[in-house]
Amino acid sequence: MICPYCNIRMEKGYLQAGQIMLWAKKKHKVSLLPREGDVLIAKDYLCGVAPEAYICKPCKMVVVSYASTEVK
Ligand SMILES: [Zn+2]
């Protein structure tokens, strides 16, 4: 993956959180349970989530695809 900001090759790794990772329109204050309009990136109550992610260290940018971790 190429960084959309500086066009150098990004480094592949994993973005890790607790048991849930989501994109939220408004910041959650208590639980991370997704609300309407939120996008659940990954959910794993056993091991914690770690979706594949690419990083550009000079730009301090991380790009995450949630296609492979989408909850069916
Ligand atoms: Zn960059």
N, CA, C, O and the ligand as a Tripos MOL2 file, in Angstrom:
@<TRIPOS>MOLECULE
protein
  289   287    73     0     0
PROTEIN
NO_CHARGES

@<TRIPOS>ATOM
      1 N           0.8390   -1.1980    0.0000 N.3       1 MET1
      2 CA          0.0000    0.0000    0.0000 C.3       1 MET1
      3 C           0.8720    1.2450    0.0000 C.2       1 MET1
      4 O           1.9030    1.2970    0.6700 O.2       1 MET1
      5 N           0.4460    2.2430   -0.7580 N.am      2 ILE2
      6 CA          1.1890    3.5030   -0.8870 C.3       2 ILE2
      7 C           0.4960    4.5710   -0.0370 C.2       2 ILE2
      8 O          -0.7290    4.6890   -0.0650 O.2       2 ILE2
      9 N           1.2680    5.3340    0.7050 N.am      3 CYS3
     10 CA          0.7000    6.3990    1.5400 C.3       3 CYS3
     11 C           0.0340    7.4540    0.6580 C.2       3 CYS3
     12 O           0.6700    7.9840   -0.2530 O.2       3 CYS3
     13 N          -1.2390    7.7670    0.9180 N.am      4 PRO4
     14 CA         -1.9340    8.7650    0.1000 C.3       4 PRO4
     15 C          -1.4090   10.1900    0.3160 C.2       4 PRO4
     16 O          -1.7460   11.0970   -0.4460 O.2       4 PRO4
     17 N          -0.6030   10.3830    1.3300 N.am      5 TYR5
     18 CA         -0.0960   11.7280    1.6150 C.3       5 TYR5
     19 C           1.2680   11.9740    0.9880 C.2       5 TYR5
     20 O           1.4900   13.0160    0.3730 O.2       5 TYR5
     21 N           2.2020   11.0000    1.1440 N.am      6 CYS6
     22 CA          3.5710   11.2400    0.6550 C.3       6 CYS6
     23 C           3.9990   10.2530   -0.4280 C.2       6 CYS6
     24 O           5.1080   10.3470   -0.9530 O.2       6 CYS6
     25 N           3.1170    9.3040   -0.7630 N.am      7 ASN7
     26 CA          3.3600    8.3470   -1.8460 C.3       7 ASN7
     27 C           4.5200    7.3770   -1.6250 C.2       7 ASN7
     28 O           5.0040    6.7850   -2.5900 O.2       7 ASN7
     29 N           4.9850    7.1940   -0.3700 N.am      8 ILE8
     30 CA          5.9800    6.1490   -0.1400 C.3       8 ILE8
     31 C           5.2710    4.8640    0.2870 C.2       8 ILE8
     32 O           4.1170    4.9030    0.7110 O.2       8 ILE8
     33 N           5.9660    3.7200    0.1750 N.am      9 ARG9
     34 CA          5.3670    2.4340    0.5300 C.3       9 ARG9
     35 C           5.1150    2.3600    2.0410 C.2       9 ARG9
     36 O           5.9990    2.6690    2.8400 O.2       9 ARG9
     37 N           3.9020    1.9480    2.4230 N.am     10 MET10
     38 CA          3.5620    1.8580    3.8430 C.3      10 MET10
     39 C           3.9600    0.4910    4.3900 C.2      10 MET10
     40 O           4.0120   -0.4910    3.6500 O.2      10 MET10
     41 N           4.2400    0.4380    5.6840 N.am     11 GLU11
     42 CA          4.6550   -0.7930    6.3480 C.3      11 GLU11
     43 C           3.4220   -1.5370    6.8530 C.2      11 GLU11
     44 O           2.5410   -0.9380    7.4690 O.2      11 GLU11
     45 N           3.3590   -2.8630    6.5860 N.am     12 LYS12
     46 CA          2.1970   -3.6440    7.0080 C.3      12 LYS12
     47 C           2.3390   -4.1020    8.4600 C.2      12 LYS12
     48 O           3.4210   -4.5010    8.8920 O.2      12 LYS12
     49 N           1.2350   -4.0410    9.2080 N.am     13 GLY13
     50 CA          1.2380   -4.5280   10.5830 C.3      13 GLY13
     51 C          -0.1900   -4.7580   11.0260 C.2      13 GLY13
     52 O          -1.0600   -5.0100   10.1930 O.2      13 GLY13
     53 N          -0.4460   -4.6800   12.2970 N.am     14 TYR14
     54 CA         -1.7870   -4.9080   12.8270 C.3      14 TYR14
     55 C          -2.1470   -3.8210   13.8110 C.2      14 TYR14
     56 O          -1.3440   -3.4670   14.6740 O.2      14 TYR14
     57 N          -3.3520   -3.2860   13.6860 N.am     15 LEU15
     58 CA         -3.8610   -2.3060   14.6210 C.3      15 LEU15
     59 C          -4.6100   -3.0780   15.6930 C.2      15 LEU15
     60 O          -5.5840   -3.7710   15.3990 O.2      15 LEU15
     61 N          -4.1680   -2.9630   16.9060 N.am     16 GLN16
     62 CA         -4.7330   -3.7990   17.9640 C.3      16 GLN16
     63 C          -5.4700   -2.9360   18.9830 C.2      16 GLN16
     64 O          -5.0220   -1.8360   19.3080 O.2      16 GLN16
     65 N          -6.6000   -3.4330   19.4880 N.am     17 ALA17
     66 CA         -7.3520   -2.7050   20.5120 C.3      17 ALA17
     67 C          -7.7900   -3.7180   21.5550 C.2      17 ALA17
     68 O          -7.1180   -4.7320   21.7440 O.2      17 ALA17
     69 N          -8.8900   -3.4720   22.2280 N.am     18 GLY18
     70 CA         -9.3830   -4.4340   23.2060 C.3      18 GLY18
     71 C         -10.1840   -5.5140   22.5060 C.2      18 GLY18
     72 O          -9.6960   -6.1480   21.5710 O.2      18 GLY18
     73 N         -11.3980   -5.7230   22.9510 N.am     19 GLN19
     74 CA        -12.2390   -6.7630   22.3740 C.3      19 GLN19
     75 C         -13.0440   -6.2580   21.1880 C.2      19 GLN19
     76 O         -13.5480   -7.0460   20.3890 O.2      19 GLN19
     77 N         -13.1610   -4.9530   21.0790 N.am     20 ILE20
     78 CA        -13.9270   -4.3380   19.9940 C.3      20 ILE20
     79 C         -13.1420   -3.1620   19.4480 C.2      20 ILE20
     80 O         -12.4960   -2.4300   20.1970 O.2      20 ILE20
     81 N         -13.2030   -2.9860   18.1310 N.am     21 MET21
     82 CA        -12.6950   -1.7690   17.5230 C.3      21 MET21
     83 C         -13.7730   -1.2580   16.5940 C.2      21 MET21
     84 O         -14.3300   -2.0300   15.8140 O.2      21 MET21
     85 N         -14.0740    0.0050   16.6590 N.am     22 LEU22
     86 CA        -15.0790    0.5440   15.7650 C.3      22 LEU22
     87 C         -14.7420    1.9530   15.3520 C.2      22 LEU22
     88 O         -13.9330    2.6380   15.9780 O.2      22 LEU22
     89 N         -15.3930    2.3700   14.2680 N.am     23 TRP23
     90 CA        -15.3410    3.7570   13.8510 C.3      23 TRP23
     91 C         -16.6530    4.3740   14.3260 C.2      23 TRP23
     92 O         -17.7290    3.8720   14.0030 O.2      23 TRP23
     93 N         -16.5680    5.4450   15.0790 N.am     24 ALA24
     94 CA        -17.7780    6.0440   15.6410 C.3      24 ALA24
     95 C         -17.8990    7.5010   15.2120 C.2      24 ALA24
     96 O         -16.9200    8.2470   15.1830 O.2      24 ALA24
     97 N         -19.1280    7.8800   14.8820 N.am     25 LYS25
     98 CA        -19.4120    9.2600   14.5040 C.3      25 LYS25
     99 C         -19.2080   10.1690   15.7040 C.2      25 LYS25
    100 O         -18.6190   11.2450   15.5940 O.2      25 LYS25
    101 N         -19.7050    9.7200   16.8520 N.am     26 LYS26
    102 CA        -19.5180   10.4560   18.1120 C.3      26 LYS26
    103 C         -18.7930    9.5430   19.0870 C.2      26 LYS26
    104 O         -19.0760    8.3470   19.1500 O.2      26 LYS26
    105 N         -17.8630   10.0990   19.8440 N.am     27 LYS27
    106 CA        -17.0510    9.3350   20.7800 C.3      27 LYS27
    107 C         -17.9150    8.6060   21.8210 C.2      27 LYS27
    108 O         -18.8180    9.1980   22.4120 O.2      27 LYS27
    109 N         -17.6270    7.3200   22.0370 N.am     28 HIS28
    110 CA        -18.3360    6.5620   23.0670 C.3      28 HIS28
    111 C         -17.7120    6.8590   24.4230 C.2      28 HIS28
    112 O         -16.4890    6.9250   24.5480 O.2      28 HIS28
    113 N         -18.5390    7.0350   25.4240 N.am     29 LYS29
    114 CA        -17.9950    7.3420   26.7460 C.3      29 LYS29
    115 C         -18.0230    6.1400   27.6840 C.2      29 LYS29
    116 O         -17.1710    6.0300   28.5660 O.2      29 LYS29
    117 N         -18.9880    5.2380   27.5100 N.am     30 VAL30
    118 CA        -19.0910    4.1060   28.4360 C.3      30 VAL30
    119 C         -18.6860    2.7900   27.7590 C.2      30 VAL30
    120 O         -17.6140    2.2520   28.0370 O.2      30 VAL30
    121 N         -19.5410    2.2770   26.8730 N.am     31 SER31
    122 CA        -19.1970    1.0150   26.2090 C.3      31 SER31
    123 C         -18.9300    1.2720   24.7360 C.2      31 SER31
    124 O         -19.2700    2.3310   24.2070 O.2      31 SER31
    125 N         -18.3200    0.2940   24.0820 N.am     32 LEU32
    126 CA        -18.0130    0.4230   22.6560 C.3      32 LEU32
    127 C         -19.0740   -0.2250   21.7750 C.2      32 LEU32
    128 O         -18.8410   -0.4220   20.5820 O.2      32 LEU32
    129 N         -20.2310   -0.5600   22.3340 N.am     33 LEU33
    130 CA        -21.2810   -1.1730   21.5220 C.3      33 LEU33
    131 C         -21.6800   -0.2140   20.4030 C.2      33 LEU33
    132 O         -22.0300    0.9370   20.6640 O.2      33 LEU33
    133 N         -21.6280   -0.6930   19.1430 N.am     34 PRO34
    134 CA        -21.8840    0.1880   18.0060 C.3      34 PRO34
    135 C         -23.3020    0.7600   18.0040 C.2      34 PRO34
    136 O         -24.2750    0.0470   18.2480 O.2      34 PRO34
    137 N         -23.3980    2.0630   17.7230 N.am     35 ARG35
    138 CA        -24.6940    2.7240   17.5770 C.3      35 ARG35
    139 C         -24.9780    2.8700   16.0870 C.2      35 ARG35
    140 O         -24.1230    2.5830   15.2500 O.2      35 ARG35
    141 N         -26.1930    3.3220   15.7650 N.am     36 GLU36
    142 CA        -26.5530    3.4970   14.3610 C.3      36 GLU36
    143 C         -25.5680    4.4710   13.6990 C.2      36 GLU36
    144 O         -25.2700    5.5360   14.2380 O.2      36 GLU36
    145 N         -25.0820    4.0890   12.5440 N.am     37 GLY37
    146 CA        -24.1240    4.9270   11.8330 C.3      37 GLY37
    147 C         -22.6890    4.5780   12.1510 C.2      37 GLY37
    148 O         -21.7860    4.9700   11.4120 O.2      37 GLY37
    149 N         -22.4500    3.8480   13.2380 N.am     38 ASP38
    150 CA        -21.1000    3.4130   13.5680 C.3      38 ASP38
    151 C         -20.7130    2.2440   12.6570 C.2      38 ASP38
    152 O         -21.5810    1.5760   12.0950 O.2      38 ASP38
    153 N         -19.4290    2.0060   12.5170 N.am     39 VAL39
    154 CA        -18.9570    0.8590   11.7370 C.3      39 VAL39
    155 C         -18.0780    0.0050   12.6330 C.2      39 VAL39
    156 O         -17.0490    0.4550   13.1380 O.2      39 VAL39
    157 N         -18.5050   -1.2400   12.8200 N.am     40 LEU40
    158 CA        -17.7240   -2.1840   13.6130 C.3      40 LEU40
    159 C         -16.5400   -2.6540   12.7710 C.2      40 LEU40
    160 O         -16.7350   -3.2740   11.7250 O.2      40 LEU40
    161 N         -15.3330   -2.3720   13.2080 N.am     41 ILE41
    162 CA        -14.1370   -2.7590   12.4510 C.3      41 ILE41
    163 C         -13.7880   -4.2100   12.7520 C.2      41 ILE41
    164 O         -13.4750   -4.9710   11.8360 O.2      41 ILE41
    165 N         -13.8350   -4.5970   13.9930 N.am     42 ALA42
    166 CA        -13.5040   -5.9620   14.3730 C.3      42 ALA42
    167 C         -14.0320   -6.2510   15.7650 C.2      42 ALA42
    168 O         -14.2010   -5.3470   16.5830 O.2      42 ALA42
    169 N         -14.2890   -7.5300   16.0220 N.am     43 LYS43
    170 CA        -14.8090   -7.9460   17.3290 C.3      43 LYS43
    171 C         -14.2640   -9.3260   17.6330 C.2      43 LYS43
    172 O         -14.4760  -10.2540   16.8530 O.2      43 LYS43
    173 N         -13.5720   -9.4830   18.7390 N.am     44 ASP44
    174 CA        -13.0790  -10.7920   19.1570 C.3      44 ASP44
    175 C         -12.9890  -10.7790   20.6730 C.2      44 ASP44
    176 O         -12.0370  -10.2450   21.2430 O.2      44 ASP44
    177 N         -13.9820  -11.3690   21.3220 N.am     45 TYR45
    178 CA        -14.0610  -11.3050   22.7820 C.3      45 TYR45
    179 C         -13.0250  -12.2000   23.4530 C.2      45 TYR45
    180 O         -12.7500  -12.0520   24.6440 O.2      45 TYR45
    181 N         -12.4450  -13.1360   22.6830 N.am     46 LEU46
    182 CA        -11.4720  -14.0560   23.2660 C.3      46 LEU46
    183 C         -10.0510  -13.4790   23.2730 C.2      46 LEU46
    184 O          -9.3980  -13.4190   24.3150 O.2      46 LEU46
    185 N          -9.5970  -13.0650   22.1150 N.am     47 CYS47
    186 CA         -8.1830  -12.6620   21.9800 C.3      47 CYS47
    187 C          -7.9770  -11.1630   21.8340 C.2      47 CYS47
    188 O          -6.8380  -10.6980   21.8850 O.2      47 CYS47
    189 N          -9.0510  -10.3900   21.6540 N.am     48 GLY48
    190 CA         -8.8900   -8.9760   21.3360 C.3      48 GLY48
    191 C          -8.6990   -8.8340   19.8390 C.2      48 GLY48
    192 O          -8.2900   -9.7840   19.1710 O.2      48 GLY48
    193 N          -8.9890   -7.6630   19.3080 N.am     49 VAL49
    194 CA         -8.9690   -7.4850   17.8590 C.3      49 VAL49
    195 C          -7.5910   -7.0430   17.3730 C.2      49 VAL49
    196 O          -6.8390   -6.3970   18.1030 O.2      49 VAL49
    197 N          -7.2780   -7.3970   16.1470 N.am     50 ALA50
    198 CA         -6.0160   -6.9800   15.5310 C.3      50 ALA50
    199 C          -6.1650   -6.9720   14.0110 C.2      50 ALA50
    200 O          -5.5990   -7.8330   13.3380 O.2      50 ALA50
    201 N          -6.9160   -6.0160   13.4570 N.am     51 PRO51
    202 CA         -7.0660   -5.9780   12.0080 C.3      51 PRO51
    203 C          -5.7590   -5.5660   11.3300 C.2      51 PRO51
    204 O          -4.9620   -4.8070   11.8830 O.2      51 PRO51
    205 N          -5.5600   -6.0970   10.0990 N.am     52 GLU52
    206 CA         -4.3730   -5.7540    9.3220 C.3      52 GLU52
    207 C          -4.3640   -4.2450    9.0720 C.2      52 GLU52
    208 O          -5.4090   -3.6560    8.7980 O.2      52 GLU52
    209 N          -3.2020   -3.6250    9.1660 N.am     53 ALA53
    210 CA         -3.1040   -2.1780    8.9960 C.3      53 ALA53
    211 C          -1.7660   -1.8080    8.3900 C.2      53 ALA53
    212 O          -0.7610   -2.4820    8.6160 O.2      53 ALA53
    213 N          -1.7570   -0.7310    7.6160 N.am     54 TYR54
    214 CA         -0.5280   -0.2380    6.9970 C.3      54 TYR54
    215 C          -0.1840    1.1130    7.6070 C.2      54 TYR54
    216 O          -1.0590    1.9470    7.8390 O.2      54 TYR54
    217 N           1.1130    1.3160    7.8640 N.am     55 ILE55
    218 CA          1.5350    2.5430    8.5190 C.3      55 ILE55
    219 C           2.5430    3.3160    7.6660 C.2      55 ILE55
    220 O           3.4120    2.7230    7.0270 O.2      55 ILE55
    221 N           2.4160    4.6430    7.6650 N.am     56 CYS56
    222 CA          3.4460    5.5240    7.1130 C.3      56 CYS56
    223 C           4.0060    6.2920    8.2960 C.2      56 CYS56
    224 O           3.3670    7.2140    8.8020 O.2      56 CYS56
    225 N           5.1920    5.9160    8.7360 N.am     57 LYS57
    226 CA          5.7640    6.5390    9.9300 C.3      57 LYS57
    227 C           6.0910    8.0160    9.7430 C.2      57 LYS57
    228 O           5.8420    8.7990   10.6590 O.2      57 LYS57
    229 N           6.6470    8.4420    8.5820 N.am     58 PRO58
    230 CA          6.9070    9.8860    8.4210 C.3      58 PRO58
    231 C           5.6360   10.7280    8.5240 C.2      58 PRO58
    232 O           5.6730   11.8110    9.1080 O.2      58 PRO58
    233 N           4.4960   10.2550    7.9650 N.am     59 CYS59
    234 CA          3.2400   11.0280    7.9920 C.3      59 CYS59
    235 C           2.4180   10.7300    9.2430 C.2      59 CYS59
    236 O           1.4270   11.4120    9.5030 O.2      59 CYS59
    237 N           2.8120    9.7240   10.0190 N.am     60 LYS60
    238 CA          2.0370    9.2850   11.1760 C.3      60 LYS60
    239 C           0.5960    8.9350   10.7670 C.2      60 LYS60
    240 O          -0.3680    9.3510   11.4100 O.2      60 LYS60
    241 N           0.4790    8.1500    9.6660 N.am     61 MET61
    242 CA         -0.8210    7.7260    9.1430 C.3      61 MET61
    243 C          -0.9410    6.2170    9.2250 C.2      61 MET61
    244 O           0.0220    5.4970    8.9620 O.2      61 MET61
    245 N          -2.1420    5.7290    9.5940 N.am     62 VAL62
    246 CA         -2.4290    4.2970    9.5860 C.3      62 VAL62
    247 C          -3.6720    4.0780    8.7340 C.2      62 VAL62
    248 O          -4.6790    4.7620    8.9170 O.2      62 VAL62
    249 N          -3.6080    3.1190    7.7930 N.am     63 VAL63
    250 CA         -4.7470    2.7710    6.9540 C.3      63 VAL63
    251 C          -5.1710    1.3480    7.2980 C.2      63 VAL63
    252 O          -4.3590    0.4230    7.2690 O.2      63 VAL63
    253 N          -6.4470    1.1830    7.6220 N.am     64 VAL64
    254 CA         -6.9750   -0.1050    8.0600 C.3      64 VAL64
    255 C          -8.0840   -0.5490    7.1080 C.2      64 VAL64
    256 O          -8.9820    0.2330    6.7980 O.2      64 VAL64
    257 N          -8.0270   -1.7960    6.6430 N.am     65 SER65
    258 CA         -9.1410   -2.3610    5.9040 C.3      65 SER65
    259 C          -9.8990   -3.2910    6.8360 C.2      65 SER65
    260 O          -9.2990   -4.1310    7.5060 O.2      65 SER65
    261 N         -11.2050   -3.1420    6.8780 N.am     66 TYR66
    262 CA        -11.9710   -4.0410    7.7410 C.3      66 TYR66
    263 C         -12.7400   -5.0710    6.9310 C.2      66 TYR66
    264 O         -13.6460   -5.7200    7.4520 O.2      66 TYR66
    265 N         -12.3840   -5.2270    5.6490 N.am     67 ALA67
    266 CA        -13.0640   -6.2010    4.7880 C.3      67 ALA67
    267 C         -12.8750   -7.6190    5.3300 C.2      67 ALA67
    268 O         -13.8180   -8.4100    5.3050 O.2      67 ALA67
    269 N         -11.6910   -7.9520    5.8140 N.am     68 SER68
    270 CA        -11.4250   -9.3250    6.2520 C.3      68 SER68
    271 C         -11.9240   -9.5980    7.6620 C.2      68 SER68
    272 O         -12.0120  -10.7570    8.0660 O.2      68 SER68
    273 N         -12.2520   -8.5570    8.4200 N.am     69 THR69
    274 CA        -12.6640   -8.7620    9.8160 C.3      69 THR69
    275 C         -14.1440   -8.4590   10.0030 C.2      69 THR69
    276 O         -14.6560   -8.5330   11.1200 O.2      69 THR69
    277 N         -14.8410   -8.1170    8.9090 N.am     70 GLU70
    278 CA        -16.2540   -7.7550    8.9640 C.3      70 GLU70
    279 C         -17.0750   -8.8580    9.6300 C.2      70 GLU70
    280 O         -16.9080  -10.0400    9.3260 O.2      70 GLU70
    281 N         -17.9460   -8.4660   10.5250 N.am     71 VAL71
    282 CA        -18.7750   -9.4290   11.2430 C.3      71 VAL71
    283 C         -19.9770   -9.7910   10.3800 C.2      71 VAL71
    284 O         -20.7290   -8.9150    9.9510 O.2      71 VAL71
    285 N         -20.1570  -11.1010   10.1240 N.am     72 LYS72
    286 CA        -21.2570  -11.5360    9.2550 C.3      72 LYS72
    287 C         -22.5060  -11.8240   10.0540 C.2      72 LYS72
    288 O         -23.5290  -12.2020    9.4850 O.2      72 LYS72
    289 ZN          3.2630    9.2000    4.1270 Zn       73 ZN73
@<TRIPOS>BOND
     1     1     2 1
     2     2     3 1
     3     3     4 2
     4     3     5 am
     5     5     6 1
     6     6     7 1
     7     7     8 2
     8     7     9 am
     9     9    10 1
    10    10    11 1
    11    11    12 2
    12    11    13 am
    13    13    14 1
    14    14    15 1
    15    15    16 2
    16    15    17 am
    17    17    18 1
    18    18    19 1
    19    19    20 2
    20    19    21 am
    21    21    22 1
    22    22    23 1
    23    23    24 2
    24    23    25 am
    25    25    26 1
    26    26    27 1
    27    27    28 2
    28    27    29 am
    29    29    30 1
    30    30    31 1
    31    31    32 2
    32    31    33 am
    33    33    34 1
    34    34    35 1
    35    35    36 2
    36    35    37 am
    37    37    38 1
    38    38    39 1
    39    39    40 2
    40    39    41 am
    41    41    42 1
    42    42    43 1
    43    43    44 2
    44    43    45 am
    45    45    46 1
    46    46    47 1
    47    47    48 2
    48    47    49 am
    49    49    50 1
    50    50    51 1
    51    51    52 2
    52    51    53 am
    53    53    54 1
    54    54    55 1
    55    55    56 2
    56    55    57 am
    57    57    58 1
    58    58    59 1
    59    59    60 2
    60    59    61 am
    61    61    62 1
    62    62    63 1
    63    63    64 2
    64    63    65 am
    65    65    66 1
    66    66    67 1
    67    67    68 2
    68    67    69 am
    69    69    70 1
    70    70    71 1
    71    71    72 2
    72    71    73 am
    73    73    74 1
    74    74    75 1
    75    75    76 2
    76    75    77 am
    77    77    78 1
    78    78    79 1
    79    79    80 2
    80    79    81 am
    81    81    82 1
    82    82    83 1
    83    83    84 2
    84    83    85 am
    85    85    86 1
    86    86    87 1
    87    87    88 2
    88    87    89 am
    89    89    90 1
    90    90    91 1
    91    91    92 2
    92    91    93 am
    93    93    94 1
    94    94    95 1
    95    95    96 2
    96    95    97 am
    97    97    98 1
    98    98    99 1
    99    99   100 2
   100    99   101 am
   101   101   102 1
   102   102   103 1
   103   103   104 2
   104   103   105 am
   105   105   106 1
   106   106   107 1
   107   107   108 2
   108   107   109 am
   109   109   110 1
   110   110   111 1
   111   111   112 2
   112   111   113 am
   113   113   114 1
   114   114   115 1
   115   115   116 2
   116   115   117 am
   117   117   118 1
   118   118   119 1
   119   119   120 2
   120   119   121 am
   121   121   122 1
   122   122   123 1
   123   123   124 2
   124   123   125 am
   125   125   126 1
   126   126   127 1
   127   127   128 2
   128   127   129 am
   129   129   130 1
   130   130   131 1
   131   131   132 2
   132   131   133 am
   133   133   134 1
   134   134   135 1
   135   135   136 2
   136   135   137 am
   137   137   138 1
   138   138   139 1
   139   139   140 2
   140   139   141 am
   141   141   142 1
   142   142   143 1
   143   143   144 2
   144   143   145 am
   145   145   146 1
   146   146   147 1
   147   147   148 2
   148   147   149 am
   149   149   150 1
   150   150   151 1
   151   151   152 2
   152   151   153 am
   153   153   154 1
   154   154   155 1
   155   155   156 2
   156   155   157 am
   157   157   158 1
   158   158   159 1
   159   159   160 2
   160   159   161 am
   161   161   162 1
   162   162   163 1
   163   163   164 2
   164   163   165 am
   165   165   166 1
   166   166   167 1
   167   167   168 2
   168   167   169 am
   169   169   170 1
   170   170   171 1
   171   171   172 2
   172   171   173 am
   173   173   174 1
   174   174   175 1
   175   175   176 2
   176   175   177 am
   177   177   178 1
   178   178   179 1
   179   179   180 2
   180   179   181 am
   181   181   182 1
   182   182   183 1
   183   183   184 2
   184   183   185 am
   185   185   186 1
   186   186   187 1
   187   187   188 2
   188   187   189 am
   189   189   190 1
   190   190   191 1
   191   191   192 2
   192   191   193 am
   193   193   194 1
   194   194   195 1
   195   195   196 2
   196   195   197 am
   197   197   198 1
   198   198   199 1
   199   199   200 2
   200   199   201 am
   201   201   202 1
   202   202   203 1
   203   203   204 2
   204   203   205 am
   205   205   206 1
   206   206   207 1
   207   207   208 2
   208   207   209 am
   209   209   210 1
   210   210   211 1
   211   211   212 2
   212   211   213 am
   213   213   214 1
   214   214   215 1
   215   215   216 2
   216   215   217 am
   217   217   218 1
   218   218   219 1
   219   219   220 2
   220   219   221 am
   221   221   222 1
   222   222   223 1
   223   223   224 2
   224   223   225 am
   225   225   226 1
   226   226   227 1
   227   227   228 2
   228   227   229 am
   229   229   230 1
   230   230   231 1
   231   231   232 2
   232   231   233 am
   233   233   234 1
   234   234   235 1
   235   235   236 2
   236   235   237 am
   237   237   238 1
   238   238   239 1
   239   239   240 2
   240   239   241 am
   241   241   242 1
   242   242   243 1
   243   243   244 2
   244   243   245 am
   245   245   246 1
   246   246   247 1
   247   247   248 2
   248   247   249 am
   249   249   250 1
   250   250   251 1
   251   251   252 2
   252   251   253 am
   253   253   254 1
   254   254   255 1
   255   255   256 2
   256   255   257 am
   257   257   258 1
   258   258   259 1
   259   259   260 2
   260   259   261 am
   261   261   262 1
   262   262   263 1
   263   263   264 2
   264   263   265 am
   265   265   266 1
   266   266   267 1
   267   267   268 2
   268   267   269 am
   269   269   270 1
   270   270   271 1
   271   271   272 2
   272   271   273 am
   273   273   274 1
   274   274   275 1
   275   275   276 2
   276   275   277 am
   277   277   278 1
   278   278   279 1
   279   279   280 2
   280   279   281 am
   281   281   282 1
   282   282   283 1
   283   283   284 2
   284   283   285 am
   285   285   286 1
   286   286   287 1
   287   287   288 2
@<TRIPOS>SUBSTRUCTURE
     1 MET1         2 RESIDUE 1 A MET
     2 ILE2         6 RESIDUE 1 A ILE
     3 CYS3        10 RESIDUE 1 A CYS
     4 PRO4        14 RESIDUE 1 A PRO
     5 TYR5        18 RESIDUE 1 A TYR
     6 CYS6        22 RESIDUE 1 A CYS
     7 ASN7        26 RESIDUE 1 A ASN
     8 ILE8        30 RESIDUE 1 A ILE
     9 ARG9        34 RESIDUE 1 A ARG
    10 MET10       38 RESIDUE 1 A MET
    11 GLU11       42 RESIDUE 1 A GLU
    12 LYS12       46 RESIDUE 1 A LYS
    13 GLY13       50 RESIDUE 1 A GLY
    14 TYR14       54 RESIDUE 1 A TYR
    15 LEU15       58 RESIDUE 1 A LEU
    16 GLN16       62 RESIDUE 1 A GLN
    17 ALA17       66 RESIDUE 1 A ALA
    18 GLY18       70 RESIDUE 1 A GLY
    19 GLN19       74 RESIDUE 1 A GLN
    20 ILE20       78 RESIDUE 1 A ILE
    21 MET21       82 RESIDUE 1 A MET
    22 LEU22       86 RESIDUE 1 A LEU
    23 TRP23       90 RESIDUE 1 A TRP
    24 ALA24       94 RESIDUE 1 A ALA
    25 LYS25       98 RESIDUE 1 A LYS
    26 LYS26      102 RESIDUE 1 A LYS
    27 LYS27      106 RESIDUE 1 A LYS
    28 HIS28      110 RESIDUE 1 A HIS
    29 LYS29      114 RESIDUE 1 A LYS
    30 VAL30      118 RESIDUE 1 A VAL
    31 SER31      122 RESIDUE 1 A SER
    32 LEU32      126 RESIDUE 1 A LEU
    33 LEU33      130 RESIDUE 1 A LEU
    34 PRO34      134 RESIDUE 1 A PRO
    35 ARG35      138 RESIDUE 1 A ARG
    36 GLU36      142 RESIDUE 1 A GLU
    37 GLY37      146 RESIDUE 1 A GLY
    38 ASP38      150 RESIDUE 1 A ASP
    39 VAL39      154 RESIDUE 1 A VAL
    40 LEU40      158 RESIDUE 1 A LEU
    41 ILE41      162 RESIDUE 1 A ILE
    42 ALA42      166 RESIDUE 1 A ALA
    43 LYS43      170 RESIDUE 1 A LYS
    44 ASP44      174 RESIDUE 1 A ASP
    45 TYR45      178 RESIDUE 1 A TYR
    46 LEU46      182 RESIDUE 1 A LEU
    47 CYS47      186 RESIDUE 1 A CYS
    48 GLY48      190 RESIDUE 1 A GLY
    49 VAL49      194 RESIDUE 1 A VAL
    50 ALA50      198 RESIDUE 1 A ALA
    51 PRO51      202 RESIDUE 1 A PRO
    52 GLU52      206 RESIDUE 1 A GLU
    53 ALA53      210 RESIDUE 1 A ALA
    54 TYR54      214 RESIDUE 1 A TYR
    55 ILE55      218 RESIDUE 1 A ILE
    56 CYS56      222 RESIDUE 1 A CYS
    57 LYS57      226 RESIDUE 1 A LYS
    58 PRO58      230 RESIDUE 1 A PRO
    59 CYS59      234 RESIDUE 1 A CYS
    60 LYS60      238 RESIDUE 1 A LYS
    61 MET61      242 RESIDUE 1 A MET
    62 VAL62      246 RESIDUE 1 A VAL
    63 VAL63      250 RESIDUE 1 A VAL
    64 VAL64      254 RESIDUE 1 A VAL
    65 SER65      258 RESIDUE 1 A SER
    66 TYR66      262 RESIDUE 1 A TYR
    67 ALA67      266 RESIDUE 1 A ALA
    68 SER68      270 RESIDUE 1 A SER
    69 THR69      274 RESIDUE 1 A THR
    70 GLU70      278 RESIDUE 1 A GLU
    71 VAL71      282 RESIDUE 1 A VAL
    72 LYS72      286 RESIDUE 1 A LYS
    73 ZN73       289 GROUP 0 **** ****
